[in-house]
Amino acid sequence: MVYSRARFGFSVQRRLLRACNGRWEQLWPRLGWKCEGTWTRYPSAFQWNLEAPEGHMPLINQLRGVRLMDALLNHPAVQQRISTR
């Protein structure tokens, strides 16, 4: 959060997911992880700078579904960070 000027981080991704009403399929394009139904290719197609879409980082592998990301975004530490903002 600090070094990205509040553009990246799990709490940012959690906020964006909530803005998408919990719909993962709407979150991926918003993060820049999916474009026109195609997953963004790692590492070359990702943006490694502050011009990347909000929430673009940190990257989480979605090949096995959303369980890991769901657990991270629902972790009490992330939820606490959102509620203190």
C-alpha distances in whole Angstrom, upper triangle without the diagonal:
4,6,5,6,4,7,6,6,9,9,8,11,13,13,14,17,18,19,21,23,22,23,22,24,22,19,20,21,18,15,18,19,23,25,28,28,28,25,23,24,22,21,23,22,18,17,15,13,12,15,14,14,11,10,12,10,10,14,16,20,22,25,26,25,22,23,20,17,19,19,16,15,17,17,17,14,12,14,14,11,12,15,14,12
4,6,5,6,9,9,9,12,12,12,15,17,16,18,21,22,22,24,26,25,27,26,28,26,22,23,24,21,19,21,22,26,28,31,32,31,28,26,27,24,23,25,24,20,18,16,14,12,15,16,16,14,13,15,13,13,17,20,23,25,29,30,29,26,26,24,21,23,23,19,18,21,20,20,16,15,17,17,13,14,17,15,13
4,6,8,9,9,10,14,14,13,16,18,18,19,22,23,23,25,28,27,28,26,28,26,23,23,23,21,18,19,21,24,26,30,31,29,26,24,24,22,21,22,22,18,15,13,11,9,13,14,15,13,13,14,12,12,16,19,22,25,28,29,29,26,27,24,22,24,24,20,20,23,22,22,19,17,20,20,16,17,20,19,17
4,5,5,6,8,12,13,11,13,16,16,16,19,21,20,22,25,24,25,23,25,23,19,19,20,17,15,16,18,21,23,26,27,26,23,21,22,20,19,20,19,16,13,11,9,7,10,10,11,10,10,11,9,11,14,17,21,23,26,28,27,24,25,23,20,22,23,19,18,22,21,22,19,17,19,20,16,16,20,18,16
4,6,8,10,14,13,11,14,17,15,16,19,20,20,22,25,24,26,24,26,24,20,21,21,18,16,18,20,23,25,28,29,28,26,24,25,24,23,23,22,19,16,14,12,8,11,12,13,10,11,13,12,14,17,20,24,25,29,30,29,26,28,25,22,24,24,21,19,22,22,23,20,17,19,19,15,15,18,17,14
4,6,7,10,9,8,11,13,12,13,16,17,17,19,21,21,22,21,23,21,18,19,19,16,14,17,19,22,23,27,27,27,25,23,24,23,22,24,22,18,16,15,13,10,13,12,12,9,9,12,11,12,16,18,22,23,27,28,26,23,25,22,19,20,21,18,16,19,19,19,16,14,16,16,12,12,15,14,11
4,7,10,10,7,9,12,11,11,14,16,15,17,20,19,20,19,20,18,15,16,16,13,11,13,15,18,20,23,24,23,21,19,21,20,19,20,19,15,13,12,11,8,9,9,8,5,6,8,8,10,13,16,20,21,24,26,24,21,23,21,18,19,21,17,16,19,19,20,18,15,17,18,14,14,17,17,14
4,7,8,6,8,11,11,11,13,15,16,17,19,18,19,17,19,18,14,14,15,13,10,12,13,17,19,22,23,22,19,17,19,18,17,19,17,14,12,11,10,9,11,9,9,6,5,6,5,7,10,13,16,18,21,23,21,19,20,18,14,17,18,14,13,17,17,18,16,13,15,17,13,13,17,17,15
4,5,5,6,9,10,11,12,14,15,17,19,17,19,17,19,18,14,15,16,14,11,14,15,18,21,24,24,23,20,19,20,18,18,20,19,15,15,14,14,12,15,13,12,9,6,8,6,6,9,11,15,17,20,21,20,17,18,15,12,14,14,11,10,13,13,15,12,9,12,14,11,11,15,15,14
4,5,5,6,9,10,10,12,14,15,16,14,16,14,17,17,13,14,16,14,12,15,15,18,21,24,23,23,20,19,21,19,19,22,21,17,17,16,17,16,18,15,14,11,8,10,8,7,10,10,14,15,18,19,17,14,14,12,9,10,11,7,6,10,10,12,10,7,9,12,9,10,13,14,14
4,5,5,6,9,10,11,12,14,15,14,16,15,18,17,14,15,18,15,13,17,17,20,23,25,25,25,22,22,24,22,23,25,23,20,19,19,18,17,19,16,15,11,9,12,11,10,13,14,17,18,22,22,20,16,17,15,12,12,12,9,7,10,10,11,9,6,7,9,7,6,10,11,10
4,5,5,6,9,10,11,12,14,14,15,14,17,15,11,13,15,12,10,14,15,17,20,23,23,23,20,19,22,21,21,23,21,18,17,17,16,14,15,13,11,8,6,9,9,10,12,14,17,18,21,22,20,17,18,16,13,13,15,12,9,12,13,14,13,9,11,12,10,8,12,13,11
4,5,5,6,9,10,10,12,11,12,11,13,12,8,10,12,10,8,12,12,15,17,20,19,20,17,17,19,19,19,21,19,16,16,16,17,15,16,13,11,8,5,8,8,9,10,11,14,14,18,19,16,13,15,13,9,10,12,10,7,11,13,14,14,10,11,14,12,10,14,16,14
4,5,5,6,9,10,11,9,11,11,14,13,10,12,15,12,11,15,15,17,20,22,21,22,20,20,22,22,23,25,23,20,20,20,20,19,20,17,14,12,9,12,12,12,13,13,16,16,19,19,16,13,14,13,9,9,11,9,5,8,10,12,12,8,8,11,10,8,11,14,13
4,5,5,6,9,10,10,12,12,15,13,10,13,15,12,12,15,16,18,20,23,22,23,21,21,24,24,25,26,24,21,20,21,21,18,19,17,14,11,9,13,13,14,16,16,19,19,22,22,20,16,17,17,13,13,14,13,9,11,13,14,14,10,10,12,11,8,10,13,11
4,5,5,6,9,9,10,10,12,10,7,10,11,8,9,12,13,15,17,19,19,20,18,18,22,22,23,24,21,18,18,19,19,17,17,15,11,9,8,11,12,13,15,15,18,17,20,21,18,15,17,17,13,13,15,14,11,13,16,17,17,13,13,16,14,11,14,16,14
4,5,5,6,5,7,7,10,8,6,9,11,9,10,13,13,15,17,19,18,19,18,18,21,22,23,25,22,19,20,21,22,20,20,17,14,12,10,12,14,14,15,14,16,15,18,19,15,12,14,14,11,10,13,12,9,11,14,16,16,13,13,16,15,12,15,18,16
4,5,5,5,8,10,12,11,9,13,15,12,13,17,17,18,20,22,21,23,21,22,25,25,27,28,26,23,23,24,24,22,22,20,17,14,13,16,17,17,18,18,20,18,22,22,18,15,16,17,14,12,14,14,10,11,14,16,16,13,12,15,14,11,13,16,15
4,5,7,9,11,12,10,9,13,13,10,12,16,17,17,19,20,20,22,21,22,25,26,27,28,25,23,22,24,24,21,21,19,15,13,12,15,17,18,19,19,21,20,23,24,20,17,19,20,16,15,18,17,13,15,18,19,19,16,15,17,17,13,15,18,16
4,5,6,8,9,6,6,10,11,9,11,14,15,15,16,17,17,19,18,19,23,24,26,27,23,22,22,24,24,22,21,19,15,14,13,15,17,18,18,18,20,18,21,21,18,15,17,18,15,14,17,17,14,15,19,20,21,18,17,20,19,16,18,21,19
4,5,9,11,9,9,13,14,13,15,18,18,18,20,20,19,22,21,22,26,27,28,30,27,25,25,27,27,26,25,22,19,17,16,18,20,21,21,20,21,19,22,22,18,15,17,19,16,14,17,17,14,14,18,19,21,18,16,19,19,16,17,21,20
4,6,9,8,8,11,14,13,14,17,16,16,19,20,18,20,19,21,24,24,26,28,25,23,24,26,26,25,25,22,18,17,15,17,18,18,18,17,18,16,19,18,14,12,13,15,12,10,13,14,11,12,15,17,19,16,14,18,18,16,17,21,20
4,6,6,7,9,11,11,13,15,14,14,16,16,15,17,16,18,22,23,25,26,23,22,23,25,26,25,24,21,18,17,15,17,18,19,18,17,17,14,17,17,13,11,14,16,13,11,15,16,13,14,18,20,22,18,18,21,21,19,21,24,23
4,5,5,6,9,10,11,13,11,11,14,15,13,14,13,15,18,19,21,23,20,19,20,22,24,23,22,19,16,15,13,14,16,16,15,13,14,11,14,14,10,8,11,13,10,10,13,14,12,14,17,20,21,18,18,21,21,19,21,24,23
4,6,6,8,9,11,12,10,9,11,11,9,11,11,14,17,19,21,22,19,18,20,23,24,23,22,19,16,16,15,15,17,18,16,15,15,12,14,15,11,10,14,16,13,13,17,17,16,18,21,24,24,21,21,25,24,22,25,27,26
4,6,6,7,9,11,11,10,11,11,11,13,13,15,18,20,22,22,19,18,19,22,23,22,20,17,14,14,13,14,16,18,16,16,17,14,17,18,15,13,16,18,15,14,18,18,16,18,21,24,24,21,21,24,23,20,23,26,24
4,6,5,6,9,9,9,11,13,12,13,12,13,17,18,19,21,17,16,17,19,20,19,18,15,11,11,10,10,13,14,13,13,14,12,15,17,13,11,15,15,12,12,16,15,13,15,18,21,21,17,18,21,20,18,20,23,21
4,5,5,6,5,5,8,10,9,10,9,9,13,14,16,17,14,13,14,17,18,18,17,13,11,11,10,9,12,13,11,11,12,10,13,15,12,11,15,15,12,13,17,16,14,17,20,23,23,19,20,23,22,20,23,25,24
4,5,5,6,5,6,8,8,9,9,9,13,15,17,17,13,12,14,17,17,17,15,12,9,11,11,10,13,15,13,14,15,13,16,18,16,15,18,18,15,17,20,19,17,20,23,26,25,22,23,26,24,22,25,27,25
4,5,8,8,9,11,12,13,12,12,16,17,18,18,15,13,13,16,16,15,14,11,7,8,8,8,12,14,13,15,16,15,18,20,17,16,19,19,15,16,20,18,16,19,22,24,23,20,20,23,21,19,22,24,22
4,5,8,10,13,13,13,11,10,13,14,15,16,13,10,11,13,13,13,12,8,6,6,5,5,8,10,10,11,13,13,16,18,16,14,17,16,13,15,18,16,14,18,20,22,21,18,19,22,20,18,22,23,21
4,6,7,10,11,11,9,7,11,12,13,13,9,8,9,12,13,13,11,8,6,9,8,6,10,12,11,12,14,13,16,19,17,16,19,19,16,18,21,19,18,21,23,26,25,21,23,26,23,22,25,27,24
4,7,10,10,9,6,5,8,9,11,12,9,8,10,13,15,15,14,11,9,11,10,7,10,11,9,10,10,10,12,15,14,13,16,16,13,16,19,17,16,20,22,25,24,21,23,26,24,22,26,27,26
4,7,6,5,4,5,9,11,13,14,10,10,13,16,18,18,17,13,12,14,13,11,13,15,12,13,12,11,12,15,14,14,18,18,15,17,21,20,19,22,24,27,27,24,25,28,26,25,28,30,28
4,5,5,6,7,10,13,15,14,11,11,13,17,18,19,17,14,12,15,15,13,16,18,16,16,16,15,16,19,17,18,21,21,19,21,24,23,22,25,28,31,30,27,28,31,29,27,31,33,30
4,6,8,10,13,16,18,17,14,15,17,21,22,23,20,17,16,18,18,16,20,21,19,19,19,17,17,20,19,19,23,24,21,23,26,26,25,27,30,33,33,29,30,34,32,30,33,35,33
4,7,9,12,16,18,18,15,16,18,22,23,24,22,19,17,19,19,17,20,21,18,18,16,14,14,17,15,16,20,21,19,21,24,24,23,26,28,31,32,28,29,33,31,29,33,35,33
4,6,9,12,15,14,12,13,16,19,22,23,21,18,17,19,18,16,18,19,16,16,14,13,13,16,15,16,20,20,19,21,24,24,23,26,28,32,32,28,30,33,32,30,33,35,34
4,6,9,12,12,10,11,14,17,19,21,19,16,15,17,16,13,15,16,13,12,11,9,10,13,13,14,17,17,16,18,21,21,20,23,25,29,28,25,27,30,29,28,31,33,31
4,6,9,9,6,7,10,13,16,17,16,13,13,15,14,11,13,14,11,12,11,11,12,15,15,16,19,18,17,20,22,21,21,24,26,29,28,25,27,30,28,27,31,32,30
4,6,6,5,7,11,13,16,19,18,15,15,18,17,13,14,15,12,13,11,12,12,16,16,17,20,19,18,21,23,22,23,26,27,31,30,27,29,32,30,30,33,34,33
3,5,6,6,10,11,15,17,17,14,16,18,16,12,12,13,10,11,10,12,12,15,16,17,20,18,17,21,22,21,22,25,26,29,28,25,28,30,28,28,32,33,31
4,6,6,9,9,13,16,16,13,16,18,16,13,12,13,10,12,12,14,15,18,19,20,22,20,19,22,24,22,23,26,27,30,28,26,29,31,29,29,32,33,32
4,6,8,9,13,16,15,13,15,18,18,14,14,15,13,15,15,17,17,21,22,22,25,23,22,25,27,25,25,29,30,33,31,28,31,33,31,31,35,35,33
4,7,9,12,15,13,11,13,16,15,12,13,15,12,15,14,16,16,20,20,21,24,22,20,24,26,24,24,28,29,32,30,27,30,32,30,29,33,34,31
4,6,9,12,11,8,10,13,12,8,9,11,9,12,13,14,16,19,19,19,22,20,18,21,23,21,21,25,25,28,27,24,26,29,26,26,29,30,28
4,6,8,7,5,8,11,11,8,9,11,11,14,16,17,19,22,22,21,24,22,20,23,25,22,22,25,26,29,26,24,26,28,25,25,28,29,26
4,7,8,7,10,12,12,9,9,10,11,14,16,19,21,24,23,22,25,22,20,23,24,21,22,25,25,28,25,23,26,27,24,24,28,28,26
4,5,6,10,11,12,10,10,12,13,17,19,21,24,26,26,25,27,24,22,25,26,23,22,26,26,28,26,23,26,27,23,23,27,27,24
4,5,8,9,10,9,10,12,14,18,21,22,25,28,27,25,27,25,22,24,26,22,22,25,25,27,24,22,24,25,21,21,25,24,21
4,6,8,11,10,11,14,15,19,21,22,25,28,27,25,28,26,23,25,27,24,23,27,27,29,27,24,26,27,24,23,26,26,23
4,6,8,6,8,11,12,15,18,19,21,24,23,22,24,22,19,22,24,21,20,24,25,27,25,21,24,25,22,21,25,25,22
4,6,5,9,12,12,15,17,18,21,23,21,20,23,21,18,20,22,20,18,22,23,25,23,20,22,24,21,19,23,23,21
4,6,8,11,12,15,18,18,21,23,21,19,21,20,16,18,20,18,16,19,20,22,20,17,18,20,17,16,19,20,17
4,5,7,9,11,14,15,19,20,18,16,18,16,13,15,17,14,12,16,17,19,17,14,16,18,15,14,18,18,16
4,6,7,10,13,14,17,19,18,16,18,16,13,16,18,15,14,18,19,21,20,16,19,21,18,17,21,22,20
3,5,8,12,13,17,19,18,16,17,15,12,15,16,13,13,17,17,20,18,15,18,19,17,17,20,21,19
4,7,10,12,16,17,16,14,16,13,10,14,14,11,12,15,15,18,16,13,16,18,16,16,20,21,19
4,7,9,12,14,14,12,14,11,10,13,14,12,13,16,17,20,18,16,19,21,19,19,23,24,23
4,6,9,11,10,9,11,8,7,10,11,10,11,14,15,18,17,15,18,21,19,19,23,24,24
4,6,8,8,9,10,8,8,12,13,12,14,17,17,21,21,19,21,24,23,23,26,28,27
4,5,5,6,9,8,8,11,13,13,14,16,18,21,22,19,21,24,24,23,26,28,28
4,6,8,10,11,11,14,15,16,17,19,21,25,25,23,25,28,27,27,30,32,31
4,7,8,9,10,12,13,15,16,18,19,23,24,22,24,27,27,26,29,32,31
4,6,8,9,9,12,13,14,15,17,21,22,20,21,25,25,24,27,29,29
4,6,5,6,8,10,10,12,14,18,19,16,17,21,21,20,23,25,25
4,6,5,6,9,10,10,12,16,17,16,17,20,21,20,22,25,26
4,5,5,6,9,10,11,14,15,14,15,19,19,19,21,24,24
4,5,5,6,8,10,13,14,12,13,17,16,16,19,21,21
4,5,5,6,8,12,13,11,12,15,16,15,18,20,21
4,6,5,6,10,11,10,11,14,15,15,17,20,21
4,5,5,9,9,7,10,12,12,13,16,18,18
4,6,9,9,6,7,11,11,10,13,15,16
4,6,8,7,6,10,11,11,12,15,16
4,5,5,6,9,10,11,13,15,16
4,5,5,6,8,10,10,12,14
4,6,5,6,9,10,11,13
4,5,5,6,9,10,11
4,5,5,6,9,10
4,5,5,6,9
4,6,5,7
4,5,5
4,6
4
